[in-house]
């Protein structure tokens, strides 16, 4: 079995851990930011999310895309 000290000295493993940490951090940030932007601008993608803001035809007006919300999801 590999000793933990030897594993931490391995450059490939260290790079893998740092890249994984960066990607998971970005994933958590983007999902939270998208949810906040969608709820603040009342822009939703499915009718179930719109149910709390309106009923029937009134709920359909919240089903649309917003440029700022879509910009968050695009890779930079």
mmJSON file of the N, C-alpha and C atoms, coordinates in Angstrom:
{"data_MODEL":{"atom_site":{
"group_PDB":["ATOM","ATOM","ATOM","ATOM","ATOM","ATOM","ATOM","ATOM","ATOM","ATOM","ATOM","ATOM","ATOM","ATOM","ATOM","ATOM","ATOM","ATOM","ATOM","ATOM","ATOM","ATOM","ATOM","ATOM","ATOM","ATOM","ATOM","ATOM","ATOM","ATOM","ATOM","ATOM","ATOM","ATOM","ATOM","ATOM","ATOM","ATOM","ATOM","ATOM","ATOM","ATOM","ATOM","ATOM","ATOM","ATOM","ATOM","ATOM","ATOM","ATOM","ATOM","ATOM","ATOM","ATOM","ATOM","ATOM","ATOM","ATOM","ATOM","ATOM","ATOM","ATOM","ATOM","ATOM","ATOM","ATOM","ATOM","ATOM","ATOM","ATOM","ATOM","ATOM","ATOM","ATOM","ATOM","ATOM","ATOM","ATOM","ATOM","ATOM","ATOM","ATOM","ATOM","ATOM","ATOM","ATOM","ATOM","ATOM","ATOM","ATOM","ATOM","ATOM","ATOM","ATOM","ATOM","ATOM","ATOM","ATOM","ATOM","ATOM","ATOM","ATOM","ATOM","ATOM","ATOM","ATOM","ATOM","ATOM","ATOM","ATOM","ATOM","ATOM","ATOM","ATOM","ATOM","ATOM","ATOM","ATOM","ATOM","ATOM","ATOM","ATOM","ATOM","ATOM","ATOM","ATOM","ATOM","ATOM","ATOM","ATOM","ATOM","ATOM","ATOM","ATOM","ATOM","ATOM","ATOM","ATOM","ATOM","ATOM","ATOM","ATOM","ATOM","ATOM","ATOM","ATOM","ATOM","ATOM","ATOM","ATOM","ATOM","ATOM","ATOM","ATOM","ATOM","ATOM","ATOM","ATOM","ATOM","ATOM","ATOM","ATOM","ATOM","ATOM","ATOM","ATOM","ATOM","ATOM","ATOM","ATOM","ATOM","ATOM","ATOM","ATOM","ATOM","ATOM","ATOM","ATOM","ATOM","ATOM","ATOM","ATOM","ATOM","ATOM","ATOM","ATOM","ATOM","ATOM","ATOM","ATOM","ATOM","ATOM","ATOM","ATOM","ATOM","ATOM","ATOM","ATOM","ATOM","ATOM","ATOM","ATOM","ATOM","ATOM","ATOM","ATOM","ATOM","ATOM","ATOM","ATOM","ATOM","ATOM","ATOM","ATOM","ATOM","ATOM","ATOM","ATOM","ATOM","ATOM","ATOM","ATOM","ATOM","ATOM","ATOM","ATOM","ATOM","ATOM"],
"id":[1,2,3,4,5,6,7,8,9,10,11,12,13,14,15,16,17,18,19,20,21,22,23,24,25,26,27,28,29,30,31,32,33,34,35,36,37,38,39,40,41,42,43,44,45,46,47,48,49,50,51,52,53,54,55,56,57,58,59,60,61,62,63,64,65,66,67,68,69,70,71,72,73,74,75,76,77,78,79,80,81,82,83,84,85,86,87,88,89,90,91,92,93,94,95,96,97,98,99,100,101,102,103,104,105,106,107,108,109,110,111,112,113,114,115,116,117,118,119,120,121,122,123,124,125,126,127,128,129,130,131,132,133,134,135,136,137,138,139,140,141,142,143,144,145,146,147,148,149,150,151,152,153,154,155,156,157,158,159,160,161,162,163,164,165,166,167,168,169,170,171,172,173,174,175,176,177,178,179,180,181,182,183,184,185,186,187,188,189,190,191,192,193,194,195,196,197,198,199,200,201,202,203,204,205,206,207,208,209,210,211,212,213,214,215,216,217,218,219,220,221,222,223,224,225,226,227,228],
"type_symbol":["N","C","C","N","C","C","N","C","C","N","C","C","N","C","C","N","C","C","N","C","C","N","C","C","N","C","C","N","C","C","N","C","C","N","C","C","N","C","C","N","C","C","N","C","C","N","C","C","N","C","C","N","C","C","N","C","C","N","C","C","N","C","C","N","C","C","N","C","C","N","C","C","N","C","C","N","C","C","N","C","C","N","C","C","N","C","C","N","C","C","N","C","C","N","C","C","N","C","C","N","C","C","N","C","C","N","C","C","N","C","C","N","C","C","N","C","C","N","C","C","N","C","C","N","C","C","N","C","C","N","C","C","N","C","C","N","C","C","N","C","C","N","C","C","N","C","C","N","C","C","N","C","C","N","C","C","N","C","C","N","C","C","N","C","C","N","C","C","N","C","C","N","C","C","N","C","C","N","C","C","N","C","C","N","C","C","N","C","C","N","C","C","N","C","C","N","C","C","N","C","C","N","C","C","N","C","C","N","C","C","N","C","C","N","C","C","N","C","C","N","C","C","N","C","C","N","C","C"],
"label_atom_id":["N","CA","C","N","CA","C","N","CA","C","N","CA","C","N","CA","C","N","CA","C","N","CA","C","N","CA","C","N","CA","C","N","CA","C","N","CA","C","N","CA","C","N","CA","C","N","CA","C","N","CA","C","N","CA","C","N","CA","C","N","CA","C","N","CA","C","N","CA","C","N","CA","C","N","CA","C","N","CA","C","N","CA","C","N","CA","C","N","CA","C","N","CA","C","N","CA","C","N","CA","C","N","CA","C","N","CA","C","N","CA","C","N","CA","C","N","CA","C","N","CA","C","N","CA","C","N","CA","C","N","CA","C","N","CA","C","N","CA","C","N","CA","C","N","CA","C","N","CA","C","N","CA","C","N","CA","C","N","CA","C","N","CA","C","N","CA","C","N","CA","C","N","CA","C","N","CA","C","N","CA","C","N","CA","C","N","CA","C","N","CA","C","N","CA","C","N","CA","C","N","CA","C","N","CA","C","N","CA","C","N","CA","C","N","CA","C","N","CA","C","N","CA","C","N","CA","C","N","CA","C","N","CA","C","N","CA","C","N","CA","C","N","CA","C","N","CA","C","N","CA","C","N","CA","C","N","CA","C","N","CA","C","N","CA","C"],
"label_alt_id":[null,null,null,null,null,null,null,null,null,null,null,null,null,null,null,null,null,null,null,null,null,null,null,null,null,null,null,null,null,null,null,null,null,null,null,null,null,null,null,null,null,null,null,null,null,null,null,null,null,null,null,null,null,null,null,null,null,null,null,null,null,null,null,null,null,null,null,null,null,null,null,null,null,null,null,null,null,null,null,null,null,null,null,null,null,null,null,null,null,null,null,null,null,null,null,null,null,null,null,null,null,null,null,null,null,null,null,null,null,null,null,null,null,null,null,null,null,null,null,null,null,null,null,null,null,null,null,null,null,null,null,null,null,null,null,null,null,null,null,null,null,null,null,null,null,null,null,null,null,null,null,null,null,null,null,null,null,null,null,null,null,null,null,null,null,null,null,null,null,null,null,null,null,null,null,null,null,null,null,null,null,null,null,null,null,null,null,null,null,null,null,null,null,null,null,null,null,null,null,null,null,null,null,null,null,null,null,null,null,null,null,null,null,null,null,null,null,null,null,null,null,null,null,null,null,null,null,null],
"label_comp_id":["UNK","UNK","UNK","UNK","UNK","UNK","UNK","UNK","UNK","UNK","UNK","UNK","UNK","UNK","UNK","UNK","UNK","UNK","UNK","UNK","UNK","UNK","UNK","UNK","UNK","UNK","UNK","UNK","UNK","UNK","UNK","UNK","UNK","UNK","UNK","UNK","UNK","UNK","UNK","UNK","UNK","UNK","UNK","UNK","UNK","UNK","UNK","UNK","UNK","UNK","UNK","UNK","UNK","UNK","UNK","UNK","UNK","UNK","UNK","UNK","UNK","UNK","UNK","UNK","UNK","UNK","UNK","UNK","UNK","UNK","UNK","UNK","UNK","UNK","UNK","UNK","UNK","UNK","UNK","UNK","UNK","UNK","UNK","UNK","UNK","UNK","UNK","UNK","UNK","UNK","UNK","UNK","UNK","UNK","UNK","UNK","UNK","UNK","UNK","UNK","UNK","UNK","UNK","UNK","UNK","UNK","UNK","UNK","UNK","UNK","UNK","UNK","UNK","UNK","UNK","UNK","UNK","UNK","UNK","UNK","UNK","UNK","UNK","UNK","UNK","UNK","UNK","UNK","UNK","UNK","UNK","UNK","UNK","UNK","UNK","UNK","UNK","UNK","UNK","UNK","UNK","UNK","UNK","UNK","UNK","UNK","UNK","UNK","UNK","UNK","UNK","UNK","UNK","UNK","UNK","UNK","UNK","UNK","UNK","UNK","UNK","UNK","UNK","UNK","UNK","UNK","UNK","UNK","UNK","UNK","UNK","UNK","UNK","UNK","UNK","UNK","UNK","UNK","UNK","UNK","UNK","UNK","UNK","UNK","UNK","UNK","UNK","UNK","UNK","UNK","UNK","UNK","UNK","UNK","UNK","UNK","UNK","UNK","UNK","UNK","UNK","UNK","UNK","UNK","UNK","UNK","UNK","UNK","UNK","UNK","UNK","UNK","UNK","UNK","UNK","UNK","UNK","UNK","UNK","UNK","UNK","UNK","UNK","UNK","UNK","UNK","UNK","UNK"],
"label_asym_id":["A","A","A","A","A","A","A","A","A","A","A","A","A","A","A","A","A","A","A","A","A","A","A","A","A","A","A","A","A","A","A","A","A","A","A","A","A","A","A","A","A","A","A","A","A","A","A","A","A","A","A","A","A","A","A","A","A","A","A","A","A","A","A","A","A","A","A","A","A","A","A","A","A","A","A","A","A","A","A","A","A","A","A","A","A","A","A","A","A","A","A","A","A","A","A","A","A","A","A","A","A","A","A","A","A","A","A","A","A","A","A","A","A","A","A","A","A","A","A","A","A","A","A","A","A","A","A","A","A","A","A","A","A","A","A","A","A","A","A","A","A","A","A","A","A","A","A","A","A","A","A","A","A","A","A","A","A","A","A","A","A","A","A","A","A","A","A","A","A","A","A","A","A","A","A","A","A","A","A","A","A","A","A","A","A","A","A","A","A","A","A","A","A","A","A","A","A","A","A","A","A","A","A","A","A","A","A","A","A","A","A","A","A","A","A","A","A","A","A","A","A","A","A","A","A","A","A","A"],
"label_entity_id":["1","1","1","1","1","1","1","1","1","1","1","1","1","1","1","1","1","1","1","1","1","1","1","1","1","1","1","1","1","1","1","1","1","1","1","1","1","1","1","1","1","1","1","1","1","1","1","1","1","1","1","1","1","1","1","1","1","1","1","1","1","1","1","1","1","1","1","1","1","1","1","1","1","1","1","1","1","1","1","1","1","1","1","1","1","1","1","1","1","1","1","1","1","1","1","1","1","1","1","1","1","1","1","1","1","1","1","1","1","1","1","1","1","1","1","1","1","1","1","1","1","1","1","1","1","1","1","1","1","1","1","1","1","1","1","1","1","1","1","1","1","1","1","1","1","1","1","1","1","1","1","1","1","1","1","1","1","1","1","1","1","1","1","1","1","1","1","1","1","1","1","1","1","1","1","1","1","1","1","1","1","1","1","1","1","1","1","1","1","1","1","1","1","1","1","1","1","1","1","1","1","1","1","1","1","1","1","1","1","1","1","1","1","1","1","1","1","1","1","1","1","1","1","1","1","1","1","1"],
"label_seq_id":[1,1,1,2,2,2,3,3,3,4,4,4,5,5,5,6,6,6,7,7,7,8,8,8,9,9,9,10,10,10,11,11,11,12,12,12,13,13,13,14,14,14,15,15,15,16,16,16,17,17,17,18,18,18,19,19,19,20,20,20,21,21,21,22,22,22,23,23,23,24,24,24,25,25,25,26,26,26,27,27,27,28,28,28,29,29,29,30,30,30,31,31,31,32,32,32,33,33,33,34,34,34,35,35,35,36,36,36,37,37,37,38,38,38,39,39,39,40,40,40,41,41,41,42,42,42,43,43,43,44,44,44,45,45,45,46,46,46,47,47,47,48,48,48,49,49,49,50,50,50,51,51,51,52,52,52,53,53,53,54,54,54,55,55,55,56,56,56,57,57,57,58,58,58,59,59,59,60,60,60,61,61,61,62,62,62,63,63,63,64,64,64,65,65,65,66,66,66,67,67,67,68,68,68,69,69,69,70,70,70,71,71,71,72,72,72,73,73,73,74,74,74,75,75,75,76,76,76],
"pdbx_PDB_ins_code":[null,null,null,null,null,null,null,null,null,null,null,null,null,null,null,null,null,null,null,null,null,null,null,null,null,null,null,null,null,null,null,null,null,null,null,null,null,null,null,null,null,null,null,null,null,null,null,null,null,null,null,null,null,null,null,null,null,null,null,null,null,null,null,null,null,null,null,null,null,null,null,null,null,null,null,null,null,null,null,null,null,null,null,null,null,null,null,null,null,null,null,null,null,null,null,null,null,null,null,null,null,null,null,null,null,null,null,null,null,null,null,null,null,null,null,null,null,null,null,null,null,null,null,null,null,null,null,null,null,null,null,null,null,null,null,null,null,null,null,null,null,null,null,null,null,null,null,null,null,null,null,null,null,null,null,null,null,null,null,null,null,null,null,null,null,null,null,null,null,null,null,null,null,null,null,null,null,null,null,null,null,null,null,null,null,null,null,null,null,null,null,null,null,null,null,null,null,null,null,null,null,null,null,null,null,null,null,null,null,null,null,null,null,null,null,null,null,null,null,null,null,null,null,null,null,null,null,null],
"Cartn_x":[0.836,0.0,0.882,0.465,1.244,1.087,2.185,2.164,1.587,0.89,0.242,1.264,2.416,3.466,3.99,4.173,4.64,3.589,2.36,1.279,1.213,1.388,1.343,2.548,3.639,4.82,4.731,3.814,3.643,3.006,3.675,3.203,1.896,1.737,0.53,-0.68,-0.524,-1.623,-1.976,-0.973,-1.216,-1.954,-1.566,-2.257,-3.699,-3.9,-5.247,-6.137,-5.63,-6.41,-6.739,-5.785,-6.045,-7.052,-6.944,-7.904,-9.294,-9.362,-10.651,-11.301,-10.509,-11.031,-11.543,-10.809,-11.242,-12.551,-12.659,-13.862,-15.069,-14.913,-16.035,-16.459,-15.499,-15.837,-16.623,-16.18,-16.893,-18.295,-18.429,-19.731,-20.695,-20.228,-21.093,-21.434,-20.467,-20.724,-21.71,-21.517,-22.378,-23.809,-23.981,-25.342,-26.047,-25.333,-25.927,-26.231,-25.302,-25.513,-26.678,-26.799,-27.91,-29.242,-29.301,-30.543,-30.901,-29.924,-30.192,-30.64,-29.981,-30.36,-31.744,-32.043,-33.36,-34.463,-34.262,-35.317,-35.418,-34.323,-34.368,-35.044,-34.842,-35.422,-36.711,-37.127,-38.339,-38.321,-37.223,-37.037,-36.881,-37.813,-37.781,-37.877,-37.476,-37.49,-38.621,-39.213,-40.308,-41.5,-42.69,-43.912,-44.007,-43.356,-43.424,-42.793,-41.731,-41.086,-41.916,-42.706,-43.519,-44.777,-45.153,-46.428,-46.541,-45.434,-45.51,-45.71,-45.506,-45.65,-46.958,-47.597,-48.841,-49.545,-50.801,-51.607,-52.079,-52.181,-52.729,-51.899,-52.552,-51.861,-50.877,-51.13,-50.229,-48.877,-48.87,-47.623,-46.761,-47.392,-46.64,-45.729,-46.016,-45.17,-43.807,-43.67,-42.378,-41.517,-42.052,-41.299,-40.616,-39.43,-38.687,-37.21,-36.39,-34.955,-34.551,-33.527,-33.016,-31.528,-31.065,-29.678,-28.661,-28.925,-27.988,-27.916,-29.055,-29.082,-28.364,-28.582,-27.921,-26.427,-26.022,-24.606,-23.847,-24.506,-23.858,-23.519,-24.385,-24.212,-23.2,-22.923,-21.967,-20.55,-19.685,-18.28,-17.59,-16.684,-15.965,-14.63],
"Cartn_y":[-1.18,0.0,1.245,2.237,3.468,4.305,4.816,5.683,7.049,7.683,8.968,10.051,10.032,11.033,10.863,9.634,9.391,9.841,9.623,10.02,11.538,12.267,13.728,14.316,13.605,14.089,13.825,12.991,12.675,13.877,14.388,15.584,15.338,14.162,13.857,13.814,13.183,13.109,14.493,15.301,16.663,17.489,17.367,18.082,17.599,16.285,15.73,16.259,16.299,16.78,18.263,19.071,20.503,20.775,20.071,20.264,19.799,18.686,18.189,19.178,19.743,20.736,21.965,22.421,23.584,23.304,22.149,21.837,21.673,21.012,20.847,22.176,23.045,24.374,25.176,25.132,25.85,25.284,23.972,23.34,23.792,23.831,24.272,25.752,26.577,28.01,28.286,27.65,27.916,27.454,26.308,25.844,26.764,27.242,28.172,29.519,30.021,31.304,31.231,30.136,29.98,29.968,29.248,29.205,30.586,31.324,32.668,33.628,33.577,34.453,34.101,32.816,32.409,32.857,32.71,33.107,34.629,35.348,36.807,37.433,36.843,37.396,36.682,35.703,34.909,34.321,33.633,32.962,31.475,30.666,29.248,28.431,27.17,26.311,25.309,25.026,24.07,24.633,24.155,24.694,24.442,23.395,23.115,24.228,24.812,25.912,27.187,27.35,28.55,28.537,27.399,27.262,28.182,28.509,29.378,30.847,31.216,32.614,32.907,31.908,32.153,30.865,30.967,29.801,29.929,28.812,28.774,29.543,30.446,31.225,32.218,32.657,33.592,32.939,31.638,30.935,30.782,30.752,30.561,31.733,32.891,34.038,33.96,33.079,32.899,31.855,31.183,30.181,30.844,31.33,31.947,31.956,32.371,32.432,33.88,34.07,35.408,35.407,36.448,36.509,36.401,37.042,37.016,35.617,34.96,33.611,32.637,32.753,31.86,32.126,33.354,33.701,33.012,32.808,32.139,30.7,30.04,28.636,28.372,29.346,29.146,29.152,28.299,28.324,29.586,30.072,31.293,30.999],
"Cartn_z":[0.0,0.0,0.0,-0.71,-0.841,0.416,0.883,2.053,1.655,2.577,2.29,1.946,2.583,2.308,0.884,0.463,-0.902,-1.918,-1.577,-2.477,-2.623,-1.54,-1.592,-2.318,-2.388,-3.109,-4.607,-5.032,-6.44,-7.143,-8.168,-8.865,-9.618,-10.188,-10.947,-10.013,-8.869,-7.915,-7.382,-7.096,-6.613,-7.657,-8.917,-9.994,-10.12,-10.042,-10.13,-9.016,-7.806,-6.664,-6.824,-7.274,-7.42,-8.543,-9.677,-10.763,-10.359,-9.645,-9.177,-8.22,-7.336,-6.398,-7.14,-8.141,-8.921,-9.658,-10.274,-11.049,-10.139,-9.012,-8.092,-7.478,-7.199,-6.673,-7.7,-8.96,-10.016,-10.212,-10.158,-10.309,-9.224,-7.991,-6.894,-7.011,-7.418,-7.567,-8.691,-9.841,-10.996,-10.737,-10.098,-9.831,-8.837,-7.832,-6.87,-7.527,-8.326,-8.994,-9.975,-10.704,-11.636,-10.897,-9.803,-9.02,-8.48,-7.995,-7.473,-8.575,-9.723,-10.834,-11.366,-11.461,-11.945,-11.003,-9.704,-8.768,-8.653,-8.76,-8.657,-9.877,-11.046,-12.27,-12.678,-11.893,-12.149,-13.557,-13.865,-15.145,-14.843,-15.328,-15.028,-16.303,-16.215,-17.39,-17.383,-16.253,-16.223,-15.456,-15.777,-15.155,-13.656,-13.147,-11.718,-10.896,-11.411,-10.696,-10.75,-11.797,-11.962,-11.115,-10.591,-9.885,-8.678,-8.053,-6.876,-7.236,-8.496,-8.901,-9.615,-10.18,-10.892,-11.224,-11.589,-11.941,-13.386,-14.062,-15.419,-16.428,-17.15,-18.182,-17.583,-16.384,-15.721,-15.435,-15.178,-14.888,-16.134,-17.311,-18.546,-18.865,-18.35,-18.683,-17.986,-16.999,-16.329,-17.016,-18.023,-18.774,-19.963,-19.778,-20.855,-20.49,-21.416,-21.157,-20.961,-20.211,-19.921,-20.259,-20.898,-21.343,-20.216,-19.105,-17.981,-17.383,-17.264,-16.695,-17.616,-18.911,-19.854,-19.925,-19.688,-19.712,-18.583,-17.455,-16.32,-16.68,-17.429,-17.721,-18.827,-19.663,-20.745,-20.213,-20.738,-20.292,-20.786,-19.992,-20.375,-20.972],
"occupancy":[1.0,1.0,1.0,1.0,1.0,1.0,1.0,1.0,1.0,1.0,1.0,1.0,1.0,1.0,1.0,1.0,1.0,1.0,1.0,1.0,1.0,1.0,1.0,1.0,1.0,1.0,1.0,1.0,1.0,1.0,1.0,1.0,1.0,1.0,1.0,1.0,1.0,1.0,1.0,1.0,1.0,1.0,1.0,1.0,1.0,1.0,1.0,1.0,1.0,1.0,1.0,1.0,1.0,1.0,1.0,1.0,1.0,1.0,1.0,1.0,1.0,1.0,1.0,1.0,1.0,1.0,1.0,1.0,1.0,1.0,1.0,1.0,1.0,1.0,1.0,1.0,1.0,1.0,1.0,1.0,1.0,1.0,1.0,1.0,1.0,1.0,1.0,1.0,1.0,1.0,1.0,1.0,1.0,1.0,1.0,1.0,1.0,1.0,1.0,1.0,1.0,1.0,1.0,1.0,1.0,1.0,1.0,1.0,1.0,1.0,1.0,1.0,1.0,1.0,1.0,1.0,1.0,1.0,1.0,1.0,1.0,1.0,1.0,1.0,1.0,1.0,1.0,1.0,1.0,1.0,1.0,1.0,1.0,1.0,1.0,1.0,1.0,1.0,1.0,1.0,1.0,1.0,1.0,1.0,1.0,1.0,1.0,1.0,1.0,1.0,1.0,1.0,1.0,1.0,1.0,1.0,1.0,1.0,1.0,1.0,1.0,1.0,1.0,1.0,1.0,1.0,1.0,1.0,1.0,1.0,1.0,1.0,1.0,1.0,1.0,1.0,1.0,1.0,1.0,1.0,1.0,1.0,1.0,1.0,1.0,1.0,1.0,1.0,1.0,1.0,1.0,1.0,1.0,1.0,1.0,1.0,1.0,1.0,1.0,1.0,1.0,1.0,1.0,1.0,1.0,1.0,1.0,1.0,1.0,1.0,1.0,1.0,1.0,1.0,1.0,1.0,1.0,1.0,1.0,1.0,1.0,1.0,1.0,1.0,1.0,1.0,1.0,1.0],
"B_iso_or_equiv":[0.0,0.0,0.0,0.0,0.0,0.0,0.0,0.0,0.0,0.0,0.0,0.0,0.0,0.0,0.0,0.0,0.0,0.0,0.0,0.0,0.0,0.0,0.0,0.0,0.0,0.0,0.0,0.0,0.0,0.0,0.0,0.0,0.0,0.0,0.0,0.0,0.0,0.0,0.0,0.0,0.0,0.0,0.0,0.0,0.0,0.0,0.0,0.0,0.0,0.0,0.0,0.0,0.0,0.0,0.0,0.0,0.0,0.0,0.0,0.0,0.0,0.0,0.0,0.0,0.0,0.0,0.0,0.0,0.0,0.0,0.0,0.0,0.0,0.0,0.0,0.0,0.0,0.0,0.0,0.0,0.0,0.0,0.0,0.0,0.0,0.0,0.0,0.0,0.0,0.0,0.0,0.0,0.0,0.0,0.0,0.0,0.0,0.0,0.0,0.0,0.0,0.0,0.0,0.0,0.0,0.0,0.0,0.0,0.0,0.0,0.0,0.0,0.0,0.0,0.0,0.0,0.0,0.0,0.0,0.0,0.0,0.0,0.0,0.0,0.0,0.0,0.0,0.0,0.0,0.0,0.0,0.0,0.0,0.0,0.0,0.0,0.0,0.0,0.0,0.0,0.0,0.0,0.0,0.0,0.0,0.0,0.0,0.0,0.0,0.0,0.0,0.0,0.0,0.0,0.0,0.0,0.0,0.0,0.0,0.0,0.0,0.0,0.0,0.0,0.0,0.0,0.0,0.0,0.0,0.0,0.0,0.0,0.0,0.0,0.0,0.0,0.0,0.0,0.0,0.0,0.0,0.0,0.0,0.0,0.0,0.0,0.0,0.0,0.0,0.0,0.0,0.0,0.0,0.0,0.0,0.0,0.0,0.0,0.0,0.0,0.0,0.0,0.0,0.0,0.0,0.0,0.0,0.0,0.0,0.0,0.0,0.0,0.0,0.0,0.0,0.0,0.0,0.0,0.0,0.0,0.0,0.0,0.0,0.0,0.0,0.0,0.0,0.0],
"pdbx_formal_charge":[null,null,null,null,null,null,null,null,null,null,null,null,null,null,null,null,null,null,null,null,null,null,null,null,null,null,null,null,null,null,null,null,null,null,null,null,null,null,null,null,null,null,null,null,null,null,null,null,null,null,null,null,null,null,null,null,null,null,null,null,null,null,null,null,null,null,null,null,null,null,null,null,null,null,null,null,null,null,null,null,null,null,null,null,null,null,null,null,null,null,null,null,null,null,null,null,null,null,null,null,null,null,null,null,null,null,null,null,null,null,null,null,null,null,null,null,null,null,null,null,null,null,null,null,null,null,null,null,null,null,null,null,null,null,null,null,null,null,null,null,null,null,null,null,null,null,null,null,null,null,null,null,null,null,null,null,null,null,null,null,null,null,null,null,null,null,null,null,null,null,null,null,null,null,null,null,null,null,null,null,null,null,null,null,null,null,null,null,null,null,null,null,null,null,null,null,null,null,null,null,null,null,null,null,null,null,null,null,null,null,null,null,null,null,null,null,null,null,null,null,null,null,null,null,null,null,null,null],
"auth_seq_id":[1,1,1,2,2,2,3,3,3,4,4,4,5,5,5,6,6,6,7,7,7,8,8,8,9,9,9,10,10,10,11,11,11,12,12,12,13,13,13,14,14,14,15,15,15,16,16,16,17,17,17,18,18,18,19,19,19,20,20,20,21,21,21,22,22,22,23,23,23,24,24,24,25,25,25,26,26,26,27,27,27,28,28,28,29,29,29,30,30,30,31,31,31,32,32,32,33,33,33,34,34,34,35,35,35,36,36,36,37,37,37,38,38,38,39,39,39,40,40,40,41,41,41,42,42,42,43,43,43,44,44,44,45,45,45,46,46,46,47,47,47,48,48,48,49,49,49,50,50,50,51,51,51,52,52,52,53,53,53,54,54,54,55,55,55,56,56,56,57,57,57,58,58,58,59,59,59,60,60,60,61,61,61,62,62,62,63,63,63,64,64,64,65,65,65,66,66,66,67,67,67,68,68,68,69,69,69,70,70,70,71,71,71,72,72,72,73,73,73,74,74,74,75,75,75,76,76,76],
"auth_comp_id":["UNK","UNK","UNK","UNK","UNK","UNK","UNK","UNK","UNK","UNK","UNK","UNK","UNK","UNK","UNK","UNK","UNK","UNK","UNK","UNK","UNK","UNK","UNK","UNK","UNK","UNK","UNK","UNK","UNK","UNK","UNK","UNK","UNK","UNK","UNK","UNK","UNK","UNK","UNK","UNK","UNK","UNK","UNK","UNK","UNK","UNK","UNK","UNK","UNK","UNK","UNK","UNK","UNK","UNK","UNK","UNK","UNK","UNK","UNK","UNK","UNK","UNK","UNK","UNK","UNK","UNK","UNK","UNK","UNK","UNK","UNK","UNK","UNK","UNK","UNK","UNK","UNK","UNK","UNK","UNK","UNK","UNK","UNK","UNK","UNK","UNK","UNK","UNK","UNK","UNK","UNK","UNK","UNK","UNK","UNK","UNK","UNK","UNK","UNK","UNK","UNK","UNK","UNK","UNK","UNK","UNK","UNK","UNK","UNK","UNK","UNK","UNK","UNK","UNK","UNK","UNK","UNK","UNK","UNK","UNK","UNK","UNK","UNK","UNK","UNK","UNK","UNK","UNK","UNK","UNK","UNK","UNK","UNK","UNK","UNK","UNK","UNK","UNK","UNK","UNK","UNK","UNK","UNK","UNK","UNK","UNK","UNK","UNK","UNK","UNK","UNK","UNK","UNK","UNK","UNK","UNK","UNK","UNK","UNK","UNK","UNK","UNK","UNK","UNK","UNK","UNK","UNK","UNK","UNK","UNK","UNK","UNK","UNK","UNK","UNK","UNK","UNK","UNK","UNK","UNK","UNK","UNK","UNK","UNK","UNK","UNK","UNK","UNK","UNK","UNK","UNK","UNK","UNK","UNK","UNK","UNK","UNK","UNK","UNK","UNK","UNK","UNK","UNK","UNK","UNK","UNK","UNK","UNK","UNK","UNK","UNK","UNK","UNK","UNK","UNK","UNK","UNK","UNK","UNK","UNK","UNK","UNK","UNK","UNK","UNK","UNK","UNK","UNK"],
"auth_asym_id":["A","A","A","A","A","A","A","A","A","A","A","A","A","A","A","A","A","A","A","A","A","A","A","A","A","A","A","A","A","A","A","A","A","A","A","A","A","A","A","A","A","A","A","A","A","A","A","A","A","A","A","A","A","A","A","A","A","A","A","A","A","A","A","A","A","A","A","A","A","A","A","A","A","A","A","A","A","A","A","A","A","A","A","A","A","A","A","A","A","A","A","A","A","A","A","A","A","A","A","A","A","A","A","A","A","A","A","A","A","A","A","A","A","A","A","A","A","A","A","A","A","A","A","A","A","A","A","A","A","A","A","A","A","A","A","A","A","A","A","A","A","A","A","A","A","A","A","A","A","A","A","A","A","A","A","A","A","A","A","A","A","A","A","A","A","A","A","A","A","A","A","A","A","A","A","A","A","A","A","A","A","A","A","A","A","A","A","A","A","A","A","A","A","A","A","A","A","A","A","A","A","A","A","A","A","A","A","A","A","A","A","A","A","A","A","A","A","A","A","A","A","A","A","A","A","A","A","A"],
"auth_atom_id":["N","CA","C","N","CA","C","N","CA","C","N","CA","C","N","CA","C","N","CA","C","N","CA","C","N","CA","C","N","CA","C","N","CA","C","N","CA","C","N","CA","C","N","CA","C","N","CA","C","N","CA","C","N","CA","C","N","CA","C","N","CA","C","N","CA","C","N","CA","C","N","CA","C","N","CA","C","N","CA","C","N","CA","C","N","CA","C","N","CA","C","N","CA","C","N","CA","C","N","CA","C","N","CA","C","N","CA","C","N","CA","C","N","CA","C","N","CA","C","N","CA","C","N","CA","C","N","CA","C","N","CA","C","N","CA","C","N","CA","C","N","CA","C","N","CA","C","N","CA","C","N","CA","C","N","CA","C","N","CA","C","N","CA","C","N","CA","C","N","CA","C","N","CA","C","N","CA","C","N","CA","C","N","CA","C","N","CA","C","N","CA","C","N","CA","C","N","CA","C","N","CA","C","N","CA","C","N","CA","C","N","CA","C","N","CA","C","N","CA","C","N","CA","C","N","CA","C","N","CA","C","N","CA","C","N","CA","C","N","CA","C","N","CA","C","N","CA","C","N","CA","C","N","CA","C","N","CA","C","N","CA","C","N","CA","C"],
"pdbx_PDB_model_num":[1,1,1,1,1,1,1,1,1,1,1,1,1,1,1,1,1,1,1,1,1,1,1,1,1,1,1,1,1,1,1,1,1,1,1,1,1,1,1,1,1,1,1,1,1,1,1,1,1,1,1,1,1,1,1,1,1,1,1,1,1,1,1,1,1,1,1,1,1,1,1,1,1,1,1,1,1,1,1,1,1,1,1,1,1,1,1,1,1,1,1,1,1,1,1,1,1,1,1,1,1,1,1,1,1,1,1,1,1,1,1,1,1,1,1,1,1,1,1,1,1,1,1,1,1,1,1,1,1,1,1,1,1,1,1,1,1,1,1,1,1,1,1,1,1,1,1,1,1,1,1,1,1,1,1,1,1,1,1,1,1,1,1,1,1,1,1,1,1,1,1,1,1,1,1,1,1,1,1,1,1,1,1,1,1,1,1,1,1,1,1,1,1,1,1,1,1,1,1,1,1,1,1,1,1,1,1,1,1,1,1,1,1,1,1,1,1,1,1,1,1,1,1,1,1,1,1,1]
}}}
